[in-house]
Amino acid sequence: MMTNAVTLDGQTLTTRKLVSIARFDAPVALTPEACERIQAAREVVERAVARGDRVYGVTTSVGAKTGVPIASEQIGEFNRRLLLTHNFGHGPVAPDEVVRAMMVILLNSMATGRLGVRPLLAEILVDALNSHKRFTVHAWGSIGQSDMSPVADLALQLYADVTLVSGEALALLNSSALSLGMGAMAIDDLGRLLGSWTLAAGLSMEGFAANPSILSPAAVSSRPFDGLRSVAESLRADLEGSYLFQKQGPRHLQDPLSFRSIPILFGNALDSFAFVERQVGIELNASQNNPIVSIEDDALFSVANFDMLSLSMALDTARLALSPVVTSCTERVAKLTDSFWSGLPVGLIEEDSVGLPGFNGLAQFHKSIASEARLLAAPVVGELSSSSHSNGNLDRASMSTIAARRVRDTVEVCKSLLGIELIVAAQAVEMRGATPLGVTTAKVLDVVRSVVPYVQSKDRVPHPAPLLAALEDSGYVLRSLVGAGS
């Protein structure tokens, strides 16, 4: 076993482990117990073949030809053609980190002892991951009931020099590795984004001179949701010492809901993400195969484990939970740049003879990408493919690959939304000139100002790219940049 390698055993894979291997190229190794399970599962398959058992995809054909026996001398050719039959990938190519995530999940699935492939296939995967081999996998081609076309892309390259034996081609194809890998990594990213976003919202509160009564223990105890309590407590700590808590700090008795509902908005997202992370965590170590091998029963069982409804529902939930966070963020930016609401100069810039609108253009840009995020939030679990496929046998689809791609796209949009709110909030805070700022929000302002200067009337409104690059370097963990606790 390699020193400092991330070990896979088919039971304890987490999103953090997945990210460390897929994105940061951490070495990987199988535990001895996992290797034993892979071998034991293969022996179950071989005994079933020797007995002449009729097993879907192992001794018989698949899909519309379910039950048609495969002659033993045709197994290798059947497996080769089965991969080619499902290899229609074209369109967008999955990023390298997503392909590596697919490989990790496929390897971990082998380690469960449910696939029944030879140890050789796992060994090739370990070597490919540790030698950083790159493969071309197309993101299109899956309806979320196994990522057959993307997996065929990978398998045809990965096992080009291997003749697959009974059941191995179907064991590879009946994997949702693309959906699960892409989705799990995106959920990990969104979780870190949420933690940074509450800091941006706190800075916006100081830029707006918002009423902090929403963070009071009385307000929190009157609505006892775990996420709301966590967000309110975190924001109270971040804003400790802020002028907002002084008698003349807040400007209004009641602020617009995009400010007044901050603990509710982010709290709901946290509560939803607790469900999402639990579902994804289970799926990372679950079987997506059909049939499954049972070492205990020395048998194979026909199942519908390739139905990825749990993953699709979780990924839909994540995007839906973010939608009100996104829309309220856009409203806060709009309110801060609007002199009627903020009480600050139009567009957060001092008036001069030229009369430019200042940050209003950036606020408009913010609205445009927020619209993208809201459209991406549309759920996919209600989609249905034609029931005519495979003689009506495959009459539903979970669309998990589409759900995963939408979450990944949502991550990219939300990075920009967060960065722009920070830029606008920082300008509003300094233009208002109210002090002191909170113990943590003051550090957030320093981070923004280390990259983006305060804008005078003659200056160009800053492009968000430099700040986004700084946030990217921190993995979008803003608290690491300001030295605050998680």
N, C-alpha and C positions, 0 to 999 in steps of 0.2 A: 504493500500500500504506500502511495506517495506521501511524503511528509507535507503537512499542511493542506492535504487534499480535502475537498468537500466529499464526504462519504454518502453514498446513496444505498438505501436498504429497502426501498419500495414502501416505506411506512412513515418516514419522518421528513420528507421533502417539504420545504417552506418557500414562500416567495423570496425571502432574503437569500436563501441558498441558491435558488434559481437565478436571481439577479447576479449574485457573485460569480457564478459560472458563466452565464450567458453574456453578461455585459462586461464583466471585469476579468474574464478568462481565468478564473480560479481553476486549478487542476481538480480532477474528479476521480473517484475510485469507488468500486463496489465493496461492500462488506463481505466477509467470508460467508455469512449466513445467506446473503442475497445470491451469491454464486451457487450455493447449495440448492436454493429454491429454484433457480433457473434450470439447473441440471435435473432436479427431481420432476419439475413440470414437463420437461422435454421427454423424460422417460414415460410419463403418463400418456403423452401423445403417441409415442412409439408403440406402447402396449396396445392402445386402441386401434392403431393401424394394423398391427400384427393379428389382432383378433378379428379384423374385418368389420369393425363397427362402422355404422353410417354416421359420419360426423360432418356437419356443415363446414365447407371450405377446407376440410382436411382430407376426407376420402370422397367427398361429393363436390359438385360445382356450386355456384353461388347465384344469388339474385333470381332472375327469371328462370334459371336452370337449376334451382335448388333441388337436390335429390338425385341429379344425374351423376352416376358414379364416375370416378376418375381412375383410369387404369394406372397401375403402379409405375409402369414405364413412362407414363406421360406426366407424372407429378412435376418434374422440373420444368417442362415446357408449359404446363398449366400455370405454374407460379410466375414464370417470365411473362406470359401473355396477360395474366391477371393484372400485373403492375402496369403493363403497356396499355391495357384496356381502360385503365382509370387515369392515365397520364395525359390530361388535356390542358395542363397549366399554361396560361398566358396572362398578359396584362401586367399589373404591378408586381415587382419582385420584393419579397420579404427582406427586411434589413438583416444583416448578419447576426445581430443579437437575438432576433426572433427565431432564426433558423437554429442557432445554438440552443435556445430555449426548447424548441421542438425536440432536439436530440436528447437533451437532459430528461425531458418528460418521457420520451420513448424508452430511454435506458432505465429510468425509475419504474416504468410500467413493467419492463422485463423482470426487474428485481422483485416484483410482487409475487412472481411465480404463477401468474394467471395467463401468460401468453403462450407458453409452451414452445418457445423458439430455442434453438441451440445456444449454448454459451458463446459460441463463435460470434454470433451477431452482436451480443453485448460487448464482447472484447473489441470488435471493430468500432463500435460507438465510443467506447472509452478512449481508444487510440485517436479517433478523429477529433474528439473534443480536446484532448491534451496536446495534440499536435496542431491545433487551430486550423484544421482544414475548412475550407469555405465551399459552400454548395449553393446552387441557384434554385430557389423555391419560389414559385408564383403564388401570390396571395389569393387569387381568384380560384374558384372551382370547388367550393365546399358548401353544402347546405346545412352543415352543422350536425349531420349524422355520420360521424367519422369524416376527417379531413382527407378523403381518399386521394384527390388529385394532388394537393400539395405534398402529402406523404409519399405518393408515388414518385413525384419529382425528386424527393430526398432519397428514397430507397433505391431508385435506379442508379443514382450516382454512388451512394454509400456502399452498396453491395453489388457493384458492377462486375466484380470478379468472383462472385459467390453464386453457386447453384443452390437455390432455395429448396428446402425439402418440405414434406407434408405439413400444411397448415401455416407455414411461415409467411407467405405472401399476404394471406388474409389477416394474420396477426399484426402485420405492419400496417396494412391499409385501414383496419378497424381501430384507428387511433385518432383522437382529436387533439393531437399534439400542437398543431398550429393555433387552434382556438384557445386552448388552455395556456400555452406558453405566452402568446401575445397578450391575452387577457390578464393573466396573473402579473406580468411585469407592469402592465399599464395600471393595474389596481395599486401596486406598490408605489408607483410614481404619484398617483392621485392622492394617496394617503399622506405622502410627504408634502405635496402641494397644499393640502388642506391645513396642515400645521403652520405653514408659512402665511397662508391667506388670512388667518385670524390676526396676525401681526399687522398686515396691511390694513385690515378693517379697523384696528385700534388706532393706527396713524390717521386714517380717514376721520375717525371720530374727533381727534384733536384738530384736524384741519377744518372740520365743520363746526367745532365748538358744540359737540353733541351732548345730550343729557346722559350721564352715566348711571342714572337710577335703574336702568335695565340690568345692571350688573349687581344690584344689591342682593344681599342674602334673602330678603323678603320676596323679591321678584323671583329668585331662583326656586325657593322652597314652595312657592305657590304653583309651580309647574315642574314637578319632580322627574324630569327626563334625565337620564345619565349624561347624554351628549350635551344638553343645555347647561347642566351644572358644570361639566368639565370646561366648556368654552367660557362660561361666565367667570369661573375661578381663574382660568388662565389669563383672561383679559384684565381682570382686576389686578392681578400680579404684574402684568405688563404695563398697566397704566398707573401703578402705584406712584404717588407723589405728583401726579398730573394736575395742572390747573383746572381740569374738568371737575375735580372734586371740591374746588373752592366755591364759595357761595355765589360769586358772580361768574363762574366758569361757563356753564351751559347757557346758550342763547335762548332756548325754547323750553317750554314745559313739556311739549311733545314734538319729537322729530319725525320726519318722514319715515315710513316703515323700513326703507332700505337701511336706515341706521337703527331704528328702534327695535327691529327684529333680528339684529345680528346674532345674539345668542341662540335664538330659535332656528335661524337659517343654518348656521354652522353646526349647531347641536343636532339638528335632524340629519345633516349629512354624516356626522360622526356615528350616530345610532344606526343609520343605514349601512355605513361602511363596516360596522361590527358584524352585521349579518353577511355582507358581501365577503369579507375576509374569512369568515368561518366556512362559507360554502366553497370558496376557492381553495382553502386549506385542506378540506376534505377531498376535493376533486383531484388535487395534486397527487394523492396517494391511493386513489380509487382506480378501478378497472374500467376502461371504456371499450372493452373487447367483446366480441361474439364469434365463436363460443368462448367461454372461460374454462380454464383448467382448474380442477380441484384436486390438489395433491392429497388431501385428506380422504377424499372419496375415490381416488384413482379413476377419475372420470372427467368428461367434458360436458358442459351444460350450455344449451342454447339460451341466450338472454337478449335483452335490448339495452345493454350497458352503453352502447354507442349513442343513445339518446341523451344529448347534453343539455336537457332542459334546466337542470340546476345551475349550470354555468351561465346559460343565456339569461335566466331570470336574475342571477346575481349581477351580471354585467349591465343589464337593463336598469336594475335598481341603482347601481352606482351612477349611471348617467342621469337618471331622473332625479336623484338626490342632489346632484350638482347643478341642475338647471336653475332652481331658485337662488343658489349661491351666485351663479353667473349673472342672472338678471338683476339681482340686488346690487352686485358689484358695479354693473353698468349704470344703475341709477345713482349710486354714490358718486361716481365720477362725473355724471351729468350735473348733479346738484352742486358739487364743489366748483365746477366751472361756470355755473349760472349765478350771476350776481344777485338775482332775486332771492335765491335760496341760501347762498353762502354768505351774503353780505360783504363779499370781497369784490374787487374790480372784475369787470367782464373778462372771461377767459383766463383769469388768474394772472393778469399781466397789467402793469401800470400803463395808463393811457398816455399816448404821445401823439404827435401831429400826423403820424402815418395811419394810425387807427386800425392796426391788425387785430384779429380775433383771438390771438394767444392760443391757449390750450383747447379751445373749442374744436379745432380740427382733430386733435388727438382723441377727444371724447367721442367724436363721430366715428373715428376708426375703431374705437373700443366697442361701440354699438354694433358695427358691422361684423366683427369677429364673435361677439356675444351671440349674434343671430345664428352663426355657424354652430356654436355649441348647443344652442337650444334645438336646432334641427337634428343634430346628432343624438339628442336625448330620446327621440322616438323609439319606443320598444319594438323588438323584433320577434318576441316569443309568440305573437299571434299570427305570424306569417305561416302560410301553408303551401307546400309544393304540390304538384299534381299527383293524385293518387294512382295515376295510370302507370307509374314507374314500377318495374318488376312485377307486372300483373297485379298491381294494387297492393302489394305486400308492404312497400315502403310508403305509407299513406300519411305520414306527418314528418315534420322537420323542426329542429330547434333553432336553426340559423345562428349557431354560436360563433361561427367565424365572422359573420357580419357584425355581431354584437361586439366581438373583440376588436375588430378593426375600428369600429366607432369609438370604443373607449380609448384606443391609442390616439386617434385623431383628436378626441376631446382633451387628452393630456396636452397636446401641442398647443391647442387653442387656449387652454386655461393658463399655460405658462405666460402667454402674452397678456392675457387679461390681468393676471396678478402683477406683472411688471408695470403695466400702465397705471394700475391703481396706486402703486407705490410712488411712481413719478408724480402723479397729480396730487396725491395726498401730501407729499413732501413740499411741493410748491405752495399748497394751501396753508400748511402749518407755518412756513416761514413768512408768507405774506400776512398772515393773521398776527404773527408776532407774540402770541400769548405764551407765557411761560409760568412755571416749568413744565416740561414734558414728562411723560411717564418714565420710569426707570429703564424699561426695555424699549419703548417706542422712541426714546431719544437716541438709543443706539441704532435703531432701524433707520432713523433719519440720517445718522452719520454714514451708514452703509450706502444709502442711496446717494448721498452727497459725495462720497468717495469716487463715484462713477459719473453722476449726473449733476451739473452745477445748477444753482438757483438761476432762474431766467429773468433777466432784465428786459425792459421793453424793446431794446434794440437787438436782443439775442434771438436766435432761432430756437423754437421749441424743440427740446432734445428728442432724438430718435431713441426708441426703447432698446435697440439692439445691444448697446454696451452693458446696460443693467441686466438684460436677459442672459448675456454671456457670463456675468459675474454670478448670477443665481444658478446657472447651469454648472458652474465649477463647484458649487456647494451641494450639488444634487438637489437643488431647490429646497434645501433645509435652511431657511433664513435664520433660524435660531442658532445654528452653528456659526453663522457669520457675526451674530451679535453677542454670542457667548451666553445665551439664556438657556434655561432648562427646557426639556421637551414638554 
